[in-house]
Amino acid sequence: MAGWFDNLKSIFNIKVDMSGLKSVHFDLLSGNRDNVLVKIEKKELRISIAADVLSDPAKKEQIQEVLRAVVDENGHPLLEAHAASTVENITSDHQYEELLVYFEDKIPLEDVTILRAALYIRRLHEEGKHVDSFKQDIVSRFGQRGANIANLCSAGYFESHLKPMYEELKERPNFTPQMFIDNYNLIIDKALLAVFVSGAKSEQELEDEVGSKLLTNRTYGIHRLNIHAIGSENVRKLKDLIQNPTISQHFTADPAISIEGNIMNVQIFF
């Protein structure tokens, strides 16, 4: 945390003791205010930046560079790299705080960081905002594991599958935290539960991924797979996929299909 904050302190001559802080929050102030207001409450550092400061292109770019560094160091997306004329209110959202608190002592610390960023992206997506650049931030820093966590989070799997899995496992007489971690890592690393259709995948790549996932899941005794598509082109790909004989020959029952606008979710059984 100290690296990017040292840069911010040098820009505005801020003097704050960073020791013991748990989180950092940013706000955009309007009107004639001081350049930066800084306060610490309950081990949370809140930095409020005056909108007037952003009228200076050089100063604005300095601030953006500092905030982009927060993405790199904390995995918490705050500001789009291509923002040019405006900066939105970037105060951290507490909507998913309960979910974070639930998992923070159950999954690896780095994954908590990824989950926090993924929940932020999920909120932006629910508001109809573009999130591709934020997703790329996660992939750039955390690789395929980060992408898998972000995708599972966006589809609600932490609530619908991973939390119930922990609750079921902990009732077993022989339960240990490692038992959950082993199952959790299997789902995250191998992405057993779901496939996400994207514009970056060709129809052949999608077919190959689903075919491979069917074989992998059978190895682990899993006989269902969820496939998600967002956007008209991706929905078309998914519709074509479940009618493809190479894939449909494995079905043991008709797929469960849900379509709402340009969002399609399919569960296949094999």
C-alpha positions, 0 to 999 in steps of 0.5 A, a space after each residue: 500500500 505504501 508505494 502508491 500512497 507515497 506518490 500521492 503524499 508527494 503530490 499533495 504534501 499529505 502527512 499520514 501514519 499508514 501503520 495499522 490501516 485496513 482499507 482505503 476509500 476515495 471520493 470525488 468532491 465538488 465545489 471549491 474545496 481544498 485539493 485533498 481532504 484526508 481522514 482516518 476512521 476505524 482504521 480506514 483511510 478516506 481520501 477526498 479529491 476536489 474536482 477542481 484539481 482535475 481541471 489541471 491535465 497534468 495534475 489529473 494524470 498524476 492522480 490517475 497514475 496513482 489510482 491505477 497503481 492501487 489496482 496493481 497493488 490491491 486488486 481493487 479497480 478504482 479508475 478506468 485507465 482511459 478516463 479523459 474528461 471526467 472522474 466518477 465517484 469511486 468510493 468503495 461500495 459496501 453492498 457485498 461486504 457481507 460476502 467478503 467477510 464470510 470468505 475472508 478467513 476461508 479462502 487464500 488471502 490473494 483470492 480475497 483481493 481478487 473477489 473484492 475486485 470482482 464484486 466491484 466489477 459485478 456492481 458496475 456491470 449491474 449498473 450497465 457500465 462497461 467492465 472490460 478494462 477492469 476485467 483485463 486488470 484482474 487477468 493482467 495481475 492474477 492470470 487465469 485464476 483471477 479470470 476464473 474467480 471474476 467469472 464465477 463471482 459475476 455469475 453468483 457462484 460464490 453465493 449459490 455454490 461455494 458458500 453452500 459447499 462450505 456450510 455442507 462440509 463443515 457439518 461433517 465430523 471429520 471437517 477441516 478447513 483444508 477440506 474446503 480449500 481443496 474442493 474450492 481450489 478444484 473448482 477455481 483452478 479447473 473451472 469445473 462448474 461453468 463455461 463463459 461464452 465470450 467474443 474472444 472464443 471462436 465457435 470451435 474453441 467454445 466447442 473444444 472447451 465444453 467437450 474437454 470440461 465434460 470429460 474432466 467433470 466426469 472424472 470428478 463425478 460431476 455430471 452437470 455443467 452451466 454455460 453462460 452467455 451475455 450479448 446477442 452474438 454470444 447467445 447465438 454461439 450458445 444456441 448453436 453449441 447446444 444443438 451441435 451433435 458433437 456436444 448434444 450426443 453427451 446429454 442425458 436429459 434436455 438442457 435447462 435453458 433460461 433466456 432474458 433479453 441478451 442473457 442466456 444461461 444453460 445447464 446441461 446434464 451428461 
